[in-house]
Amino acid sequence: MKDLTVTAIPFFFASMGAEYLWLRQRDPDALREATGRDLSQGVYEPRDTVASLTMGVGSLLAPLVVPRLLRPLTPGRGRYGKALVLTAVSATAVTSVADRLARQSEGAGEPPGRAKRRSTARRVASVGGVTAVVAGGVAAATAWADRTTLGRLFDRRMVRDLGTGPLALAAAVAGWDFIYYWNHRFSHECRALWAIHVVHHSSERYNLSTALRQPVAEAFGAFVPYSLLCLLGIRPVLVLRARGVNLLYQFWIHTESVGSLGPAEAALNTPSHHRVHHGSNGRYLDRNHGSILIVWDRLFRTFEREDEPVRYGLTKNVGSFNPLRIATHEYAEMLRDVASATTWHDRLSFVLRGPGWASARRARDNKEPAVAL
């Protein structure tokens, strides 16, 4: 089946062109006075737009390349899967021993040579901790993806095949929307997933090109599988179609050019609601995770109305238009935190807890103000 997002590429560019021309013909000051929003943040900046489009192309190519590269590392399937698991286990053991030796070497009045042994143990723990986290993370992600494929779970469905009719498609779209809400929310609450998703939030502009600034490293994340829908009798082809419908819907809500939609705001995710999601304002952080429907946010208490001007970007912006830097900066910082940690509690917390916890912990250790996340 054709990927709807690929088929819609001409529409994407036509829409971006129309938005660009519309914004150019308007007076930003007059629009700010009329709407209460700073529409200048929606203006296309060449370097930012190129970065977004480059990331968009990368997100289309990555699923064609990365899974093939990771297949040999998949535990239980790939030829190097066992070696990867053994590496993770061995690194964990070495790190734990090094942690213990470092703690034993602490204390006042230590004899000559103990400080050197402690320093050596800390270096071993630093390298071992990072190795264990990376190897374990890749092993877990590849194994999870391999065991939750659409075909595998459809073969194990718990109810009868629902066919391909309109009701089955509606169920697929609604089901995808519900699972998307939780995956999107977890991507803001778990740093390992935030390292993937942060790409989409890295632009300090907000226009239709921002919708195409998509992650290229999703294969390294363990998400709630959309294939769960197959257990309920929804065919894999409909799950993929639901994916396309959801992604197409999300494209148009990345704009400053559309204001409130009135009664539709109660049920649908709209440009107004999604502007809040992209805001780095304190009250807007980790809000409005829905795809098509905003009812999930209302139901699970993550909804926030657009009541103040939105400040786009991150609480600590990347400061670069380099796509490689944009795609890897959070991973690099996360692994630096893991390398500096001295206990497994902190190492795992730097990976699995929210980015706000990491900021607060660094602030405590370095005696610096925490960055609100």
QUIHUTA-V451446 format. One record per run of one state. SS is the DSSP state (a for helix, b for strand, c for the rest). FROM is the first residue (numbers start at 1). LEN is the number of residues. If there is no record, write none. Layout:
[[SS & FROM & LEN] [SS & FROM & LEN]]
This chain:
[[c & 1 & 3] [a & 4 & 4] [c & 8 & 1] [a & 9 & 16] [c & 25 & 3] [a & 28 & 8] [c & 36 & 3] [a & 39 & 4] [c & 43 & 3] [a & 46 & 26] [c & 72 & 9] [a & 81 & 24] [c & 105 & 9] [a & 114 & 34] [c & 148 & 2] [a & 150 & 6] [c & 156 & 10] [a & 166 & 24] [c & 190 & 1] [a & 191 & 11] [c & 202 & 6] [a & 208 & 5] [c & 213 & 5] [a & 218 & 3] [c & 221 & 7] [a & 228 & 4] [c & 232 & 4] [a & 236 & 17] [c & 253 & 9] [a & 262 & 5] [c & 267 & 1] [b & 268 & 1] [c & 269 & 2] [a & 271 & 7] [c & 278 & 1] [b & 279 & 1] [c & 280 & 2] [a & 282 & 3] [c & 285 & 8] [b & 293 & 1] [c & 294 & 1] [a & 295 & 5] [c & 300 & 12] [b & 312 & 1] [c & 313 & 10] [a & 323 & 18] [c & 341 & 3] [a & 344 & 9] [c & 353 & 2] [a & 355 & 12] [c & 367 & 7]]
